[in-house]
């Protein structure tokens, strides 16, 4: 077992879908680890991500000495999982990592299905994953059983929020392996201010169009505000499985002139397209869009879910009750009525992000977790007196 401070580590990250915040996290982490001289590789699904994922992986590939590898990993349990897992294990055997780090439920399961080894630590970061499914649902019960079966096959749990850590321990149980909490972080250039566009709408949303992200609730909130005589406008930056449903909802509510789609855009460009960023999530762990917006000093309100309160810290007056369009509408109206207060809160929140949510702190925290897991593994193998 190598000492983390003595030689470069061979680190292999695995993720199913190379999209969204989880992918951003892995790219930042892999880049930071490569900067520190470690030999890093990445396994990702080949079925999702499209050209954006392909371009991002091609960009980072020259820096990853263990390479970029893509396998057809389905989101749900699938008949091909056995074959894909066999290919996954062949890659592990060939690349010989000493750190095998799975991100998300499916890749995390592949990592932990590997048998224990004196030469490898198995690391798992859930990123919400299976924790988003209530245990009283069929999927929640299934994934909960799988998580419990794999719980004690994990040398290190790395949670990106205290919320995710506490939720896992409450629903799945306390793991036998080490548990560490390391916040997501942003790079130095993300603290540069964003200039608001001349065609900015009142509100802006940036992210994926998925049910859990709550974009439909934001549209309902806009409809409510406009029916009450507040003619707010909204820009939607993103794409995803709910795109067609959201467009139909807008048409049904007669909001065609009030809401515009600008497609998938980089976060900072999206921020420039509105005066107030709204994060309407039904569930989240540690969303990058919130950290990115806070770093850029963007006025913002968000749903009080998951790890979002950990980002906002003392600024919880900017949070509204989740899954309730009327609560969101009230928060939007209050914030738009006092833009000076929103700007002052954004300035204070930016300072908080600078202190607690940097990429450097994230990378160092993860490496420290690896170091502790190596030490614990060595201690567990030591002969007892």
C-alpha positions as CSV (number, residue, x, y, z in Angstrom):
1,X,0.0,0.0,0.0
2,X,1.6,3.3,-1.0
3,X,2.0,6.2,1.3
4,X,0.1,9.1,-0.3
5,X,2.7,11.7,0.7
6,X,5.6,9.7,-0.8
7,X,4.7,8.9,-4.4
8,X,2.1,9.6,-7.1
9,X,-1.1,7.7,-6.7
10,X,-2.8,5.8,-9.5
11,X,-6.4,7.1,-9.2
12,X,-9.3,5.8,-11.4
13,X,-12.6,7.7,-11.2
14,X,-15.8,6.0,-12.5
15,X,-19.1,7.7,-13.2
16,X,-22.2,6.6,-15.2
17,X,-23.5,9.8,-16.9
18,X,-20.9,12.4,-17.9
19,X,-23.3,15.3,-17.5
20,X,-24.3,17.9,-14.9
21,X,-22.7,18.8,-11.6
22,X,-21.4,15.3,-10.9
23,X,-19.3,15.4,-14.2
24,X,-18.1,18.9,-13.4
25,X,-17.0,17.7,-9.9
26,X,-15.0,14.8,-11.4
27,X,-13.3,17.0,-14.1
28,X,-12.3,19.5,-11.4
29,X,-11.1,16.8,-9.1
30,X,-9.2,14.9,-11.8
31,X,-7.5,18.1,-13.0
32,X,-6.5,19.0,-9.5
33,X,-5.1,15.6,-8.8
34,X,-3.2,15.6,-12.1
35,X,-1.8,19.1,-11.2
36,X,-0.4,17.5,-8.0
37,X,1.4,14.8,-10.0
38,X,-1.0,11.9,-9.6
39,X,-1.7,9.4,-12.4
40,X,-5.4,9.7,-13.0
41,X,-7.9,7.9,-15.3
42,X,-11.7,8.1,-15.9
43,X,-14.3,5.6,-16.8
44,X,-17.7,7.0,-18.0
45,X,-20.9,5.9,-19.8
46,X,-20.8,6.0,-23.6
47,X,-24.6,6.2,-23.9
48,X,-25.2,9.7,-22.6
49,X,-23.6,13.1,-22.7
50,X,-23.5,13.6,-26.5
51,X,-21.0,16.0,-28.1
52,X,-20.6,18.1,-25.0
53,X,-19.3,15.1,-22.9
54,X,-17.1,13.9,-25.8
55,X,-15.6,17.4,-26.1
56,X,-14.9,17.7,-22.4
57,X,-13.4,14.3,-22.2
58,X,-11.2,14.9,-25.3
59,X,-10.0,18.1,-23.6
60,X,-8.9,16.5,-20.4
61,X,-7.7,13.2,-21.9
62,X,-4.1,14.4,-22.5
63,X,-3.7,15.2,-18.8
64,X,-4.9,11.8,-17.6
65,X,-2.1,9.3,-17.6
66,X,-4.5,6.3,-17.0
67,X,-6.6,7.5,-19.9
68,X,-10.3,8.0,-20.6
69,X,-12.5,4.9,-21.1
70,X,-16.2,4.7,-22.0
71,X,-18.5,1.8,-21.4
72,X,-22.3,1.5,-22.1
73,X,-23.6,1.8,-18.5
74,X,-27.4,2.0,-18.3
75,X,-28.9,4.2,-15.5
76,X,-31.3,1.5,-14.3
77,X,-30.5,-2.2,-13.6
78,X,-30.0,-3.8,-17.1
79,X,-29.4,-7.2,-18.6
80,X,-26.1,-6.0,-20.0
81,X,-24.8,-5.0,-16.5
82,X,-22.9,-8.3,-16.0
83,X,-21.0,-7.9,-19.3
84,X,-20.3,-4.2,-18.6
85,X,-19.0,-5.0,-15.1
86,X,-16.7,-7.7,-16.6
87,X,-15.3,-5.1,-19.0
88,X,-15.0,-2.6,-16.1
89,X,-13.0,-5.1,-14.0
90,X,-10.7,-5.8,-17.0
91,X,-9.9,-2.1,-17.1
92,X,-9.2,-2.1,-13.4
93,X,-6.9,-5.1,-13.8
94,X,-5.0,-3.5,-16.7
95,X,-4.7,0.1,-15.2
96,X,-3.8,-1.1,-11.7
97,X,-5.2,1.8,-9.7
98,X,-4.5,2.0,-6.0
99,X,-7.6,4.4,-5.6
100,X,-10.8,3.2,-7.2
101,X,-13.3,6.1,-6.8
102,X,-16.9,5.6,-7.8
103,X,-19.3,8.6,-8.3
104,X,-23.0,8.1,-8.2
105,X,-25.0,5.0,-7.5
106,X,-24.3,2.9,-10.6
107,X,-20.6,3.5,-10.8
108,X,-20.3,3.4,-7.0
109,X,-21.9,-0.1,-7.1
110,X,-19.4,-1.3,-9.8
111,X,-16.5,0.0,-7.7
112,X,-17.7,-1.7,-4.5
113,X,-18.6,-5.0,-6.2
114,X,-14.9,-5.5,-6.7
115,X,-13.5,-7.7,-3.9
116,X,-11.4,-6.3,-1.1
117,X,-7.7,-6.0,-1.9
118,X,-4.7,-5.0,0.1
119,X,-3.5,-2.9,-2.8
120,X,-6.7,-0.9,-3.6
121,X,-9.0,1.4,-1.6
122,X,-12.6,1.6,-2.8
123,X,-14.1,5.1,-2.5
124,X,-17.7,6.1,-3.0
125,X,-19.2,9.6,-3.5
126,X,-23.1,9.2,-3.8
127,X,-23.8,12.7,-5.3
128,X,-27.4,12.2,-4.2
129,X,-27.9,9.2,-6.5
130,X,-30.1,6.5,-4.9
131,X,-30.7,8.8,-1.9
132,X,-33.2,10.8,-4.1
133,X,-35.7,7.9,-4.0
134,X,-37.9,7.6,-0.9
135,X,-37.6,4.2,0.8
136,X,-41.4,3.8,0.7
137,X,-41.2,3.6,-3.2
138,X,-40.4,0.5,-5.2
139,X,-37.2,2.0,-6.5
140,X,-36.3,3.4,-3.2
141,X,-36.6,0.1,-1.4
142,X,-34.6,-1.7,-4.1
143,X,-31.8,0.8,-4.2
144,X,-31.8,1.0,-0.4
145,X,-31.2,-2.8,-0.2
146,X,-28.4,-2.5,-2.7
147,X,-26.8,0.3,-0.8
148,X,-27.0,-1.7,2.4
149,X,-25.5,-4.7,0.7
150,X,-22.5,-2.7,-0.5
151,X,-22.2,-0.4,2.5
152,X,-19.5,-2.4,4.3
153,X,-17.6,-3.0,1.1
154,X,-16.4,0.6,1.0
155,X,-13.1,1.8,2.4
156,X,-14.0,5.5,2.3
157,X,-17.3,7.4,1.9
158,X,-16.8,11.0,0.6
159,X,-19.9,13.1,0.9
160,X,-20.1,16.5,-0.7
161,X,-22.5,17.8,1.9
162,X,-23.4,17.1,5.5
163,X,-27.0,16.6,4.3
164,X,-25.9,13.7,2.0
165,X,-23.9,12.2,4.8
166,X,-26.7,12.4,7.4
167,X,-29.3,11.2,4.9
168,X,-27.2,8.1,4.0
169,X,-26.5,7.2,7.6
170,X,-30.2,7.7,8.6
171,X,-31.6,5.7,5.7
172,X,-28.9,3.1,4.9
173,X,-27.1,2.9,8.2
174,X,-23.7,3.8,9.6
175,X,-21.0,2.4,7.3
176,X,-18.0,0.4,8.5
177,X,-15.6,2.4,6.3
178,X,-14.3,5.9,7.0
179,X,-16.7,8.8,6.4
180,X,-15.6,12.3,5.3
181,X,-17.4,15.4,4.1
182,X,-15.7,17.5,1.5
183,X,-17.6,20.4,-0.1
184,X,-17.6,20.9,-3.9
185,X,-15.4,23.8,-4.9
186,X,-15.0,26.4,-7.7
187,X,-11.9,27.7,-9.5
188,X,-10.4,31.2,-9.0
189,X,-11.6,32.6,-12.3
190,X,-15.2,31.9,-11.3
191,X,-15.1,34.7,-8.8
192,X,-14.9,37.2,-11.7
193,X,-18.0,39.3,-11.9
194,X,-20.7,38.6,-14.6
195,X,-22.0,41.5,-16.6
196,X,-25.8,41.4,-17.0
197,X,-26.9,41.2,-20.6
198,X,-28.9,44.1,-22.2
199,X,-31.7,41.6,-22.9
200,X,-31.8,40.1,-19.4
201,X,-35.1,39.0,-18.2
202,X,-36.3,39.4,-14.6
203,X,-35.6,35.7,-13.7
204,X,-33.2,33.1,-15.0
205,X,-32.8,29.3,-14.5
206,X,-29.6,27.5,-15.4
207,X,-29.5,23.7,-15.3
208,X,-30.9,20.4,-16.4
209,X,-34.6,20.0,-17.3
210,X,-35.5,17.1,-14.9
211,X,-38.4,16.6,-12.5
212,X,-36.1,16.8,-9.5
213,X,-34.8,20.2,-10.6
214,X,-38.2,21.7,-10.3
215,X,-38.2,23.8,-13.5
216,X,-42.0,23.2,-13.9
217,X,-42.6,24.7,-10.5
218,X,-40.7,27.8,-11.5
219,X,-43.0,28.1,-14.6
220,X,-46.0,27.7,-12.4
221,X,-44.7,30.5,-10.1
222,X,-44.2,32.8,-13.0
223,X,-47.8,32.1,-14.1
224,X,-49.0,32.9,-10.6
225,X,-47.1,36.2,-10.5
226,X,-48.3,37.3,-13.9
227,X,-51.9,36.5,-13.0
228,X,-51.5,38.7,-9.9
229,X,-50.4,41.6,-12.0
230,X,-46.6,41.2,-11.7
231,X,-45.4,40.9,-15.4
232,X,-42.2,39.0,-14.7
233,X,-40.2,37.4,-17.5
234,X,-38.0,34.2,-17.4
235,X,-35.0,32.8,-19.3
236,X,-34.5,29.0,-19.2
237,X,-30.9,27.9,-19.9
238,X,-30.5,24.2,-20.2
239,X,-31.9,21.0,-21.7
240,X,-33.0,17.5,-20.7
241,X,-35.7,14.9,-20.6
242,X,-38.4,17.4,-19.7
243,X,-37.8,19.9,-22.4
244,X,-40.9,19.1,-24.4
245,X,-43.1,18.9,-21.4
246,X,-41.9,22.3,-20.2
247,X,-42.6,23.9,-23.6
248,X,-46.1,22.4,-23.5
249,X,-46.7,23.7,-20.0
250,X,-45.7,27.2,-21.1
251,X,-48.0,27.1,-24.1
252,X,-50.9,25.8,-21.9
253,X,-50.4,28.6,-19.4
254,X,-50.2,31.3,-22.1
255,X,-46.6,32.3,-21.2
256,X,-45.1,32.2,-24.7
257,X,-44.2,35.9,-24.5
258,X,-42.9,35.7,-20.9
259,X,-40.6,32.7,-21.1
260,X,-37.7,32.0,-23.5
261,X,-35.4,29.0,-24.0
262,X,-31.8,29.6,-24.8
263,X,-30.6,26.0,-24.8
264,X,-27.7,24.5,-23.0
265,X,-25.3,27.3,-22.1
266,X,-22.3,27.7,-19.9
267,X,-23.4,28.7,-16.4
268,X,-21.8,32.2,-16.4
269,X,-23.4,33.1,-19.7
270,X,-26.7,31.9,-18.4
271,X,-26.3,34.0,-15.3
272,X,-26.0,37.1,-17.5
273,X,-29.4,36.5,-19.0
274,X,-31.4,37.4,-15.8
275,X,-31.5,39.8,-12.9
276,X,-32.3,37.1,-10.4
277,X,-31.3,33.4,-10.5
278,X,-33.9,31.0,-9.2
279,X,-33.0,27.5,-8.1
280,X,-36.3,25.6,-7.7
281,X,-35.1,22.1,-6.9
282,X,-37.3,19.5,-5.4
283,X,-34.1,17.8,-4.2
284,X,-30.4,18.4,-4.3
285,X,-27.2,17.6,-2.5
286,X,-24.5,20.2,-3.2
287,X,-25.5,21.8,-6.6
288,X,-22.6,23.4,-8.4
289,X,-24.9,26.1,-10.0
290,X,-25.5,27.6,-6.6
291,X,-21.8,27.7,-5.7
292,X,-20.9,29.1,-9.2
293,X,-23.6,31.8,-9.0
294,X,-22.6,32.7,-5.4
295,X,-18.9,32.9,-6.4
296,X,-19.9,35.3,-9.2
297,X,-21.9,37.5,-6.9
298,X,-25.2,36.8,-8.7
299,X,-28.4,37.7,-6.8
300,X,-30.1,34.4,-6.1
301,X,-32.9,32.6,-4.3
302,X,-33.2,28.9,-3.9
303,X,-35.3,26.0,-2.5
304,X,-34.5,25.0,1.1
305,X,-33.4,21.5,0.2
306,X,-30.4,19.2,0.6
307,X,-27.1,20.8,1.0
308,X,-28.2,24.2,-0.3
309,X,-28.5,25.7,3.3
310,X,-24.9,24.7,3.9
311,X,-23.9,26.9,1.0
312,X,-26.0,29.8,2.1
313,X,-24.9,29.6,5.7
314,X,-26.3,32.6,7.6
315,X,-28.2,33.8,4.5
316,X,-31.2,31.5,4.8
317,X,-33.6,34.4,4.2
318,X,-33.0,33.7,0.5
319,X,-34.4,30.2,0.8
320,X,-38.0,29.2,0.2
321,X,-40.0,26.1,1.0
322,X,-39.5,23.4,-1.7
323,X,-42.1,21.9,-4.0
324,X,-44.5,24.8,-3.5
325,X,-44.9,27.1,-6.4
326,X,-46.7,29.8,-4.3
327,X,-43.8,29.9,-1.8
328,X,-41.4,30.4,-4.7
329,X,-43.6,33.1,-6.2
330,X,-43.7,35.0,-2.9
331,X,-39.9,34.7,-2.6
332,X,-39.5,36.0,-6.1
333,X,-41.8,39.0,-5.5
334,X,-40.1,39.9,-2.2
335,X,-36.6,39.8,-3.8
336,X,-37.5,41.8,-6.9
337,X,-39.1,44.5,-4.7
338,X,-35.8,45.0,-2.9
339,X,-32.9,44.6,-5.4
340,X,-30.4,46.4,-3.2
341,X,-30.9,43.9,-0.4
342,X,-30.4,41.0,-2.9
343,X,-27.2,42.6,-4.2
344,X,-25.8,43.0,-0.6
345,X,-26.7,39.4,0.2
346,X,-25.0,38.3,-3.0
347,X,-21.8,40.2,-2.0
348,X,-21.7,38.6,1.4
349,X,-22.4,35.1,0.0
350,X,-19.5,35.5,-2.5
351,X,-17.1,36.1,0.4
352,X,-18.4,32.9,2.1
353,X,-17.8,30.9,-1.0
354,X,-14.3,32.2,-1.3
355,X,-13.5,31.0,2.2
356,X,-15.2,27.6,2.2
357,X,-15.8,26.3,-1.4
358,X,-12.6,26.5,-3.4
359,X,-11.4,23.8,-5.8
360,X,-8.1,23.7,-4.0
361,X,-9.8,22.9,-0.7
362,X,-11.9,20.3,-2.4
363,X,-8.9,18.5,-4.0
364,X,-6.9,18.6,-0.8
365,X,-9.8,17.4,1.2
366,X,-10.4,14.4,-1.1
367,X,-6.6,13.5,-1.0
368,X,-6.7,13.7,2.7
369,X,-9.6,11.3,2.7
370,X,-7.6,8.9,0.6
371,X,-4.6,9.2,3.0
372,X,-6.8,8.4,6.0
373,X,-8.3,5.4,4.2
374,X,-4.8,4.1,3.4
375,X,-3.8,4.5,7.0
376,X,-7.0,2.7,8.3
377,X,-6.5,-0.1,5.8
378,X,-2.9,-0.6,6.9
379,X,-4.0,-0.6,10.6
380,X,-6.7,-3.1,9.9
381,X,-4.2,-5.5,8.4
382,X,-1.6,-5.1,11.2
383,X,-1.3,-8.2,13.4
384,X,-2.9,-7.9,16.8
385,X,-0.8,-8.2,19.9
